[in-house]
Amino acid sequence: PLTAEQPHRDGGGFWVALPTSRQADKPVERESRVPLRSHTKGQMGNMPSAPSKSKTRKLLKDVDKYCRQAATAITQADVLIVTTGAGFSADSGLAIYRDVAKVPAYSERKVEYHDLCVPDWLEDEPEFFWGFWGGCFNDYRDTDPHEGYGIIRKWSDDMFRNSTFAEKVRARLQDSSGFLSRQGEDEPYRVESFPGAFYLFTSNVDAHSYDHFEASEIRECHGNVECFQCSRPCCGKIWRAPEDLRFALDKETMTATIATPEQKAAMAAENEAKAVAKARETEEEGKAVAAVAKAEGEAGEGGEGGEGGEGG
């Protein structure tokens, strides 16, 4: 897999988030290359693992006990390493691998997620390529990370980032390479310091980890969709996508082009309308929960009074 720390330079890499093939460290001539779409199915995009039904029942039955055990382990630990995958993104409302490509346009063309995750589309059908990755790009940018990120950030602040053990870790990581001072001003994610006793390893490509954690604490084994590099090795530079970049997606054909200012304005208005509707829905849910709690409370008080009267 390509990462921001390991830029691909053999002429086949175009996007940090996607893997590509190598042959003896030499570029493969396009005419002699077997289309990647024909042999990559099943090799990328593993499904999130899940416990068996019996295991699930046991976990749910004893969830409070397991939460206490986890809390004890975290508070007694010197170092916290968090690993996240598709399920962690799903909690933000983002589609996971088994669902992201389940749309009519892909069904008609008989392509699945594995078929879409290959570089060839960028040259063969760029609008179709950006239909998939541009759609993901929009979703990742327009979706806020869920509250779990903030919870973990609080744990790391309170117990790990500035602990005595964290200082020992940083002391061991210091070197004479001058890495921190050698970074350019346009680094995709500027590293300000060495990590301490907290670290996050993720296979997610949504870049949401950077909203809550320090760049030095994050390792993305698949890179992320915010980072771009040249499709041909004109330079080894990796850069962040512009802040105002959006893709105009045709959901019927799942093709996309870079959005015009007018299209971006329409997309912003649509997102705002969705946010208002979501806020209204959340408010109504809150009122419903409060009403149920109030009713249960009144029923409990009435029951206690009845028992008291009967006992008297």
C-alpha positions as CSV (number, residue, x, y, z in Angstrom):
1,P,0.0,0.0,0.0
2,L,1.1,3.6,-0.7
3,T,1.4,6.0,2.2
4,A,2.4,9.6,2.6
5,E,5.8,8.4,4.0
6,Q,6.4,6.0,1.1
7,P,5.5,7.9,-2.2
8,H,5.3,5.7,-5.2
9,R,7.7,6.5,-8.1
10,D,7.5,3.7,-10.6
11,G,5.0,5.5,-12.9
12,G,2.0,3.6,-11.9
13,G,1.1,5.4,-8.7
14,F,-1.3,8.3,-8.9
15,W,-3.0,8.6,-5.5
16,V,-1.6,7.9,-2.1
17,A,-4.6,6.0,-1.0
18,L,-4.4,3.3,-3.7
19,P,-2.0,0.4,-4.2
20,T,-0.6,-0.5,-7.6
21,S,1.7,-3.1,-9.1
22,R,5.5,-3.3,-9.4
23,Q,7.7,-5.5,-11.6
24,A,11.4,-5.7,-10.8
25,D,11.4,-1.9,-10.0
26,K,10.8,-1.1,-13.6
27,P,7.8,0.7,-15.1
28,V,5.5,-1.7,-16.9
29,E,4.7,-0.7,-20.5
30,R,1.0,-0.1,-20.8
31,E,0.6,-2.1,-24.0
32,S,2.0,-5.3,-22.3
33,R,0.3,-4.8,-18.9
34,V,-2.5,-7.2,-18.0
35,P,-5.5,-5.0,-17.0
36,L,-5.5,-4.8,-13.2
37,R,-9.2,-5.1,-13.1
38,S,-9.0,-8.7,-14.3
39,H,-6.9,-10.0,-11.4
40,T,-7.3,-7.9,-8.3
41,K,-10.8,-8.9,-7.3
42,G,-10.8,-10.3,-3.7
43,Q,-7.3,-9.0,-3.0
44,M,-8.3,-5.6,-1.6
45,G,-11.0,-4.1,0.7
46,N,-11.4,-6.8,3.4
47,M,-14.8,-6.8,5.1
48,P,-15.0,-5.8,8.8
49,S,-14.8,-8.9,10.9
50,A,-17.7,-9.7,13.2
51,P,-18.2,-12.1,16.1
52,S,-20.5,-15.1,15.8
53,K,-24.1,-14.8,16.9
54,S,-23.4,-16.7,20.2
55,K,-20.4,-14.5,20.9
56,T,-22.4,-11.4,20.2
57,R,-25.1,-12.5,22.6
58,K,-22.4,-13.1,25.3
59,L,-20.8,-9.7,24.7
60,L,-24.0,-7.9,24.9
61,K,-25.1,-9.7,28.0
62,D,-21.8,-8.8,29.8
63,V,-21.2,-5.5,28.1
64,D,-20.9,-3.6,31.4
65,K,-18.4,-6.0,32.8
66,Y,-16.2,-5.8,29.7
67,C,-16.4,-2.0,29.7
68,R,-15.1,-2.0,33.2
69,Q,-12.3,-4.3,32.3
70,A,-11.4,-2.2,29.3
71,A,-11.5,1.0,31.4
72,T,-9.2,-0.6,34.1
73,A,-6.8,-1.7,31.4
74,I,-6.6,1.8,29.9
75,T,-6.1,3.6,33.2
76,Q,-3.4,1.2,34.2
77,A,-1.5,1.3,30.9
78,D,1.7,3.2,30.2
79,V,1.0,3.4,26.4
80,L,-2.3,3.5,24.5
81,I,-2.2,2.3,20.8
82,V,-5.5,2.6,19.1
83,T,-6.2,0.6,15.9
84,T,-9.2,1.6,13.8
85,G,-10.9,0.3,10.6
86,A,-14.1,0.5,8.6
87,G,-16.4,0.1,11.6
88,F,-14.9,3.3,13.2
89,S,-15.8,5.3,10.0
90,A,-19.2,3.7,9.9
91,D,-20.0,5.3,13.2
92,S,-19.7,8.7,11.5
93,G,-22.3,7.6,9.0
94,L,-19.8,6.7,6.2
95,A,-20.4,3.6,4.0
96,I,-18.2,0.6,4.7
97,Y,-16.5,-1.5,2.0
98,R,-19.3,-3.9,1.4
99,D,-21.8,-1.1,0.9
100,V,-20.0,1.7,-0.8
101,A,-20.3,0.2,-4.3
102,K,-23.8,-1.1,-4.0
103,V,-25.5,1.3,-6.4
104,P,-27.4,0.6,-9.6
105,A,-24.7,2.1,-11.9
106,Y,-22.1,-0.3,-10.7
107,S,-24.5,-3.3,-10.8
108,E,-25.3,-2.5,-14.4
109,R,-21.6,-2.5,-15.3
110,K,-21.0,-5.6,-13.1
111,V,-18.3,-3.9,-11.0
112,E,-17.7,-4.2,-7.3
113,Y,-15.6,-2.4,-4.8
114,H,-12.5,-4.5,-5.6
115,D,-12.9,-3.7,-9.3
116,L,-13.0,0.1,-8.6
117,C,-9.8,0.1,-6.5
118,V,-7.3,-0.1,-9.4
119,P,-5.4,2.7,-11.1
120,D,-6.4,1.8,-14.7
121,W,-9.7,3.6,-14.5
122,L,-7.9,6.9,-14.2
123,E,-6.5,6.5,-17.7
124,D,-9.3,4.4,-19.3
125,E,-12.3,6.3,-17.9
126,P,-11.3,9.2,-15.7
127,E,-14.9,10.4,-15.1
128,F,-15.8,7.0,-14.0
129,F,-12.8,6.8,-11.7
130,W,-13.7,10.2,-10.1
131,G,-17.3,9.1,-9.9
132,F,-16.2,6.6,-7.2
133,W,-13.3,8.3,-5.6
134,G,-14.7,11.8,-6.0
135,G,-17.9,10.7,-4.4
136,C,-15.9,9.2,-1.5
137,F,-13.9,12.5,-1.3
138,N,-17.1,14.6,-1.0
139,D,-18.6,12.3,1.6
140,Y,-15.4,12.3,3.8
141,R,-15.2,16.1,3.6
142,D,-18.8,16.7,4.3
143,T,-19.1,14.3,7.2
144,D,-18.0,15.2,10.7
145,P,-16.0,12.6,12.7
146,H,-18.2,11.0,15.4
147,E,-17.8,11.7,19.1
148,G,-15.6,8.7,19.7
149,Y,-12.6,10.6,18.3
150,G,-13.1,13.3,20.9
151,I,-13.4,10.7,23.7
152,I,-10.1,9.1,22.7
153,R,-8.5,12.5,22.4
154,K,-9.5,13.3,26.0
155,W,-8.1,9.9,27.2
156,S,-4.8,10.6,25.4
157,D,-4.6,14.2,26.8
158,D,-5.4,13.1,30.4
159,M,-3.3,9.9,30.6
160,F,-0.8,9.5,27.8
161,R,0.3,12.4,25.7
162,N,2.1,14.3,28.5
163,S,2.8,11.6,31.0
164,T,6.3,10.8,32.4
165,F,6.4,7.7,30.3
166,A,5.5,9.8,27.2
167,E,8.6,12.0,27.9
168,K,10.7,8.8,28.0
169,V,9.4,7.7,24.7
170,R,10.1,11.1,23.1
171,A,13.6,11.1,24.5
172,R,14.3,7.7,22.8
173,L,12.9,9.0,19.5
174,Q,15.1,12.1,19.3
175,D,17.7,11.9,16.5
176,S,20.1,14.1,14.7
177,S,18.4,13.9,11.2
178,G,16.8,17.3,11.6
179,F,13.5,15.8,10.3
180,L,11.3,18.3,12.0
181,S,13.2,21.3,10.7
182,R,13.5,19.9,7.2
183,Q,9.8,19.9,6.5
184,G,8.5,22.4,3.9
185,E,5.7,24.8,4.6
186,D,3.4,23.0,2.2
187,E,3.6,19.6,3.9
188,P,0.3,17.7,3.7
189,Y,0.3,17.3,7.4
190,R,3.0,19.1,9.3
191,V,4.7,17.1,12.1
192,E,5.3,19.5,15.0
193,S,6.8,17.0,17.5
194,F,7.6,13.3,18.2
195,P,4.8,11.1,19.5
196,G,4.7,10.1,23.2
197,A,2.7,7.3,24.8
198,F,-0.3,7.5,22.4
199,Y,-0.4,6.3,18.8
200,L,-3.2,5.6,16.3
201,F,-2.9,3.0,13.5
202,T,-5.7,3.1,11.0
203,S,-6.7,1.5,7.7
204,N,-9.3,4.3,7.1
205,V,-8.7,6.7,4.2
206,D,-11.1,9.5,5.3
207,A,-8.4,11.6,7.0
208,H,-10.7,12.2,10.0
209,S,-8.0,11.2,12.5
210,Y,-6.2,14.5,11.7
211,D,-9.2,16.4,13.1
212,H,-8.4,15.2,16.6
213,F,-4.9,13.8,16.8
214,E,-1.4,15.1,16.1
215,A,0.2,14.2,12.8
216,S,3.1,12.5,14.5
217,E,0.7,10.1,16.3
218,I,-1.1,8.8,13.1
219,R,-0.1,6.0,10.8
220,E,-2.4,5.4,7.8
221,C,-1.5,2.1,6.3
222,H,-3.6,2.9,3.1
223,G,-2.9,6.7,3.0
224,N,-5.9,9.0,2.6
225,V,-8.0,10.6,-0.1
226,E,-6.8,14.1,0.8
227,C,-3.2,13.4,-0.5
228,F,-2.3,13.6,-4.2
229,Q,0.8,13.1,-6.3
230,C,1.7,13.1,-10.0
231,S,0.5,10.2,-12.1
232,R,3.9,10.2,-13.7
233,P,7.2,10.6,-11.7
234,C,7.8,14.3,-12.5
235,C,8.5,14.8,-8.8
236,G,8.2,13.0,-5.5
237,K,6.0,15.7,-4.0
238,I,2.8,14.9,-2.2
239,W,0.2,17.6,-1.6
240,R,-3.1,18.2,0.0
241,A,-6.2,18.7,-2.2
242,P,-7.3,22.3,-2.3
243,E,-9.8,23.2,0.5
244,D,-12.5,24.2,-2.0
245,L,-12.2,21.1,-4.1
246,R,-15.4,19.2,-4.7
247,F,-16.6,16.8,-7.4
248,A,-19.8,17.1,-9.3
249,L,-21.2,13.5,-9.2
250,D,-23.9,12.1,-11.5
251,K,-25.4,9.4,-9.3
252,E,-27.2,7.7,-12.3
253,T,-23.9,7.0,-14.1
254,M,-21.5,7.4,-11.2
255,T,-19.3,9.7,-13.2
256,A,-17.9,12.9,-11.9
257,T,-15.9,16.0,-12.9
258,I,-14.4,18.8,-10.8
259,A,-17.3,20.9,-9.6
260,T,-17.7,24.4,-10.9
261,P,-18.4,27.3,-8.4
262,E,-22.1,27.1,-9.2
263,Q,-22.2,23.4,-8.6
264,K,-20.3,23.8,-5.3
265,A,-22.7,26.4,-4.2
266,A,-25.6,24.1,-4.9
267,M,-23.9,21.3,-3.0
268,A,-23.3,23.5,0.0
269,A,-26.9,24.5,0.1
270,E,-27.9,20.8,-0.1
271,N,-25.6,19.9,2.8
272,E,-26.9,22.8,4.9
273,A,-30.5,21.6,4.3
274,K,-29.4,18.1,5.4
275,A,-27.8,19.5,8.5
276,V,-30.9,21.4,9.4
277,A,-33.1,18.3,8.9
278,K,-30.7,16.2,11.0
279,A,-30.7,18.7,13.8
280,R,-34.5,18.7,13.7
281,E,-34.6,14.9,13.8
282,T,-32.1,14.8,16.7
283,E,-34.2,17.4,18.6
284,E,-37.4,15.3,18.1
285,E,-35.6,12.1,19.2
286,G,-34.4,14.0,22.3
287,K,-38.0,15.1,23.1
288,A,-39.2,11.5,22.6
289,V,-36.6,10.1,25.0
290,A,-37.3,12.7,27.6
291,A,-41.1,12.0,27.4
292,V,-40.5,8.3,27.9
293,A,-38.1,8.9,30.8
294,K,-40.7,11.2,32.4
295,A,-43.5,8.7,31.9
296,E,-41.4,5.9,33.4
297,G,-40.4,8.2,36.3
298,E,-44.0,9.0,37.1
299,A,-45.0,5.4,36.8
300,G,-42.3,4.5,39.3
301,E,-43.3,7.1,41.7
302,G,-46.9,6.0,41.5
303,G,-45.9,2.4,42.1
304,E,-43.8,3.3,45.1
305,G,-46.7,5.3,46.6
306,G,-49.1,2.4,46.0
307,E,-46.8,-0.1,47.7
308,G,-46.4,2.3,50.7
309,G,-50.1,2.7,51.0
310,E,-50.7,-1.0,50.8
311,G,-48.0,-1.8,53.3
312,G,-49.5,0.7,55.7
